[in-house]
Amino acid sequence: MKNISFILAIFFTAFVCCNKLDIEKGTPRCVEKKIKEFNENSSCGDAKVDEYSFQNKTVYVFEPGTCGADMTADVIDSDCNGLGSLGGFVGNTKINGEEFSKATFIKTIWKK
């Protein structure tokens, strides 16, 4: 009986403690860290992070999801420098003075 309890305790601990996020391989470390923070702080079940090519850089858009109105999507580069935000109450569509619609979608690197 002790063996079964011990095995169940280890399994439960491993299951609870090792909640690893499914982040695309090759994602810069600082972006991975931001995704982990974003996951902990985002309230929407459909939050995601998309990778784009924009202004000759790889950038990441942190989409908060659709559970709230007027939420903004933060945009960072691969060194985790903030470039601006999209959407929000004013409906911003520009990053560094250029329409973000010119960005090329590469892939979704994480979904909640």
N, C-alpha and C positions, 0 to 999 in steps of 0.2 A: 504494500500500500504506500509506503514511504517513497518507493521508486516512482510510482505513477504520479504522486503529488509533486515530486521534484521535477519530473519531466514536464508536467503540465505547467508548473511555475516558470520553467525556462522557456517553454514555447510561448506562453503569454507575455513574458517580459520581452522576448525577441520580437514578437508581433507588435507590441505597443511602442517599444523604444526605437525600432528600426523603420519608421515610417519614411522611407526614402522617396523623394519626389522623382517623377519621371521626366528628367530634363535632357534634352537632346545632347548627344555626345559632341564634343568640340566647342561647347559654349564656354566663353571666358569665365574664369573663376569669380571675378567680381560680379558678373551678371548672374551666375549661379547663386551667389550670396544674396543679391537683390531679389531674385525669384523666391528664395526661401523666406525672406522678410515679407515680400508681397503676399505669399501664400498665407502666412500667419495673420496678416492684417486685412486681407481682402474678404469682404462679406458675401460677395456674389459667387454662386456655384459655377458660373461660366467665365470666370476670369481667365486670361491667357496672356502669353508673351509671344509676339511675332517678331521675326527677323526680316529686315529690309535692307536694300542697298539705297542709300540716299546721300547725295553730295559727295560721291566717291568714298563713302564710308559704309561700314556695316553698322546699322543702328537697330535698337530694340524698342518695341512699343509695348508698354505694360497696359493692356486693356483691362479695365476693372470689371467688365461684365455689364449686364443689362438690368440689374436689380435696383438701380437708382437712377434718378434723373440728373442731368447736367454734370455727370462725373467726367473727369479728365483722364486722358491716357498719357502717361509720362513717356518721353522719348529720351533714351540715353545712347551713347556710343559704346564701342567695345571696351573702352577704358572706364566706363561708368560715369562719364561726365554727362551731366544733365544738359539736354539741348532745348528743352521746352516741353509744352503740353499741348495736346490736341483735344478738341471738343470743349466740354464745359458749358457754362451758362452763355458765354459769348460765341461759342461754336468755332473756336480757333482752328484754322486749317493750315497754318504756316509754321515752319520751323526754320530759324535763321533767315527769315524773310522770304523763303521759298515755299511754294505750295507743296504740301506733303503728298499730294496726289501724283507727283512726279516720281515718287519712290517706287522701287520695284520690290514686290513681295518675294521673299525667298522661301520661308517656311515658318510654321508654328513650332517654337522650341519647347513650349510647356503649356499644358491646360490643367485647370483645377479639376 
